[in-house]
Amino acid sequence: MEGKPHPLVRFTAFILGLLWMLWLAWCTLVAFAGGKLPIPFVTLRVSGGIGLGLVWLLVIDPILATVGLVAFPADPCAPLVSLSTRRLTPPRRRNTEGGRGWGHRGREL
């Protein structure tokens, strides 16, 4: 299938990606505070603390976030995750009128 995916697929991927990021934030909070990690089918209790929280934040979170972005590639979610300026600003177009280069509208002030 070429082009953009079906809107229902994009919406579903957006919701699943958002849930993945919320789950990831919950795991990070448990790593700092201590308790049972919300991992399905696994009972893993951590004591918490600043050391484990920082290791979780700097090592495990990026790995899990990458897995989530690969598993649920939602196009609408991309500006929320990356906040890239390319997505937030309109593209510059080259003006072919007047021969004055980029952004000139061909009229004198």
C-alpha positions as CSV (number, residue, x, y, z in Angstrom):
1,M,0.0,0.0,0.0
2,E,1.5,3.3,-1.0
3,G,0.7,6.8,0.3
4,K,-0.7,7.6,3.7
5,P,-2.2,4.8,5.9
6,H,-5.9,4.6,6.6
7,P,-7.1,7.2,9.2
8,L,-8.3,4.4,11.5
9,V,-4.8,2.9,11.4
10,R,-3.2,6.3,12.1
11,F,-5.6,6.9,15.0
12,T,-5.0,3.5,16.5
13,A,-1.2,3.9,16.2
14,F,-1.5,7.3,17.9
15,I,-3.6,5.9,20.8
16,L,-1.2,2.9,21.3
17,G,1.8,5.2,21.1
18,L,0.3,7.5,23.6
19,L,-0.5,4.6,26.0
20,W,3.1,3.3,25.5
21,M,4.6,6.7,26.6
22,L,2.2,6.9,29.6
23,W,3.3,3.4,30.6
24,L,6.9,4.4,30.2
25,A,6.4,7.4,32.4
26,W,4.7,5.2,35.0
27,C,7.7,2.8,35.0
28,T,10.1,5.7,35.4
29,L,8.1,7.0,38.4
30,V,8.2,3.6,40.0
31,A,11.9,3.3,39.4
32,F,12.4,6.6,41.3
33,A,9.9,5.9,44.1
34,G,10.1,2.1,44.4
35,G,7.4,-0.5,44.2
36,K,6.2,-3.1,41.7
37,L,6.9,-2.2,38.1
38,P,3.9,-2.3,35.8
39,I,5.3,-5.0,33.5
40,P,2.6,-7.5,32.4
41,F,3.2,-11.2,33.4
42,V,6.3,-10.2,35.4
43,T,6.5,-9.5,39.1
44,L,9.4,-7.2,39.6
45,R,9.8,-5.1,42.8
46,V,12.4,-2.4,43.0
47,S,13.5,-0.5,46.0
48,G,13.6,2.8,44.1
49,G,16.0,5.7,44.7
50,I,17.8,8.3,42.8
51,G,20.4,5.9,41.4
52,L,18.0,3.4,40.0
53,G,15.8,6.3,38.7
54,L,18.6,7.9,36.8
55,V,19.8,4.6,35.4
56,W,16.2,3.9,34.3
57,L,15.8,7.4,32.8
58,L,19.2,7.4,31.0
59,V,19.5,3.8,29.8
60,I,16.2,1.9,29.9
61,D,13.8,4.7,28.9
62,P,15.5,5.5,25.6
63,I,15.5,1.8,24.6
64,L,11.8,1.3,25.5
65,A,10.9,4.6,23.8
66,T,12.6,3.5,20.6
67,V,10.8,0.2,20.7
68,G,7.5,2.0,21.1
69,L,8.2,4.4,18.3
70,V,9.1,1.5,16.0
71,A,6.1,-0.6,17.1
72,F,3.6,2.3,16.8
73,P,4.8,4.7,14.1
74,A,2.0,7.2,14.3
75,D,2.5,10.2,12.0
76,P,0.3,12.5,14.2
77,C,2.4,11.6,17.2
78,A,5.6,12.7,15.6
79,P,5.3,16.4,16.5
80,L,4.5,15.6,20.1
81,V,7.5,13.3,20.5
82,S,10.2,15.1,18.5
83,L,9.0,18.7,18.4
84,S,11.1,19.2,15.3
85,T,11.1,22.7,13.9
86,R,10.7,21.2,10.4
87,R,7.2,20.0,11.4
88,L,6.2,23.1,13.2
89,T,7.2,25.7,10.7
90,P,5.9,25.9,7.1
91,P,8.5,25.1,4.4
92,R,10.1,27.9,2.5
93,R,9.4,28.0,-1.2
94,R,11.6,29.4,-3.8
95,N,9.9,32.2,-5.8
96,T,10.5,31.8,-9.5
97,E,9.0,35.3,-10.3
98,G,11.3,38.2,-10.5
99,G,14.5,36.2,-10.2
100,R,15.4,37.6,-6.8
101,G,16.0,34.4,-5.0
102,W,14.3,33.0,-1.9
103,G,11.2,34.6,-0.4
104,H,11.1,37.6,-2.7
105,R,7.6,38.3,-4.1
106,G,8.8,40.2,-7.2
107,R,7.5,43.6,-6.3
108,E,9.4,46.7,-5.1
109,L,8.7,48.4,-1.8
